[in-house]
Amino acid sequence: MSSGAHTLSVSFEDVVAAAERLRGVSHRTPVLTSRTLDERVGARVFCKAECFQRVGAFKFRGGYNAMSRRAGGPAPARRCGGPLDLG
């Protein structure tokens, strides 16, 4: 593990461009709060409920954003069964 400052490799313009690519494709998911969680950690906690995406996965935005930037060629296929994948 290295020490020292880390440079953020994503700019504000990158975020705006990603949001534009996702416009009309992904659901706007709610931000949830919990007084109990806030009290336990001593701060306000905001939980983004990405489980409410159409595909029920938090990785949808990143995956769609990456795929939509492809310049052509064959589209990669990917499968992830998560922790319950037995195959």
N, C-alpha and C positions, 0 to 999 in steps of 0.2 A: 504494500500500500504506500503510495507516495504522499508526501506532505506538500503543503503550499497551496496557493490559490488555484482554483479551477476556472477555466474560461467557458462561458456558456456558448455552445455552438449553435444555438437556435436564436435567431433574431426576432424582433417584434414583427418584421415584415414576413418572416417565415410562418409565424402563427396566423397572421392575417390571410396569407395565401392558402394555408391549409384549411382555414375556416371557410374560405370561398369555395374550395374544391368540395367540401363536405356539405355546402348549402343545398338543401332539398334532398339529400341522400340519407343523412343520419337523423335520428330523432334528437330533439333537445331534451336531455335527461335532467331530472330534478336534482337539486342539491338538498340533502337532508341534514338535519341537526338533531342533537340529543342533549337535553339538559343533564342527564345522568353522565354521559361521556364527558361533557364540558366540566362538570364538577370533579370527576375522577382525575382528569389530566390538568385541571387548573387553567384551562384556556378554552376559547371557542373553537370547535372542531366542525368542519364542513365536509360532508361525505358526498361525493359525486356518484350518483346511482347509475353507472354505465350498464348495470345488469338489465336495465330497461330498454336497451337497444333492440332493434328488430331481431337480431341474431342472438340476443341474450348474452353478449360477451363484451367485456370492457376493451378488448383489443381491436374492435371494429374500426374505430376512427383512424388509428395508426396504420392498420392494414390497408384500408381503403385509400388513405392518403398516399401511401407508398405505391400502391398499384396504379393509381390515377396519374402518377408522374412518370410512368414508364413511357419511353419513347417509341415503343413498338416491340416487335419480336414476340416470341411465344409467352403467354401469360403463365407464370409459375403456379403450380398447384401445391397446396399445403394442407396437411392434416395434423391436428393436435387434439389428442383425446384428453389432455389434462391428467390430473392425478388418478383418475379412475380408468385410464386406458390400460387394458389388460392384454391387448394384441400386440 
